[in-house]
Amino acid sequence: MARSVETIYGDAFYEALVSAGHLEEGLRDAEALLGVFKGEGDAEEVTSSLSDETQALFGLVVEKGREETMPGILRAFIERAKREAGIGTAVITTAFPLSEEKKEEIILKLRETAKYRVIEAEWIVDPSLIGGIVIRLGGRMVDGSVRQKLGRLKRELREMKIKESE
C-alpha cells in the first residue's frame, strides 16, 4: 500500500525528534501549528517559538513546494507520536447525546478491544444516523448506525428483486 506524502514526512519528523530527544517539544509545536492552520492561535507568536527541528521541517516543506500538505503532515506526526505512546484518538458519532456514564463505558470497551492505554475521544452528534454509533479509531471504522443498516437492507432487497425477475 502506498504511503501518502503526509505520512512519509510525518514519520520522518517523528524519527528525527526521537533521535534528537525532542519528541515532547515537537509534539507541542505540531499541535500549536495545527491550531494555527485551523484558525486558532496567533501565527506569528506560534512560529516564533518553534523548536529548531520543527523550523527545519517547515522550511523543507516550503522548499519542496508542499505547503498545502503541512496540516496533513502535522496530523500524521501527532497520530504516530500518540500511537507509539499507546494513545488512541477516536471520533465517535452518535445520533443523540450520550450520558457521561455511557461515554465512559464506550471508552472502556475501546481500550479493551483496541489495546490502547488511553483513548482520546471526540464526540459528535449526527441525527442523520437515526440510531446506533459510528467509531473511527486508528485508521479503522465501525459503522453500527441504523442509517447504514437500512442502506444495506435496501441493497439486499434490490438484489433479491433483480434475481426474482430473472
Secondary structure, DSSP 4 states (H G I P E B T S, - for coil): -PPPHHHHHHHHHHHHHHHHT-HHHHHHHHHHHHHHHTT-S-HHHHHHT--HHHHHHHHHHHHTT-GGGHHHHHHHHHHHHHHHTTEEEEEEEESS---HHHHHHHHHHHHHHH--SEEEEEEEE-GGG-SSEEEEETTEEEE--HHHHHHHHHHHHHHHHHHHH-
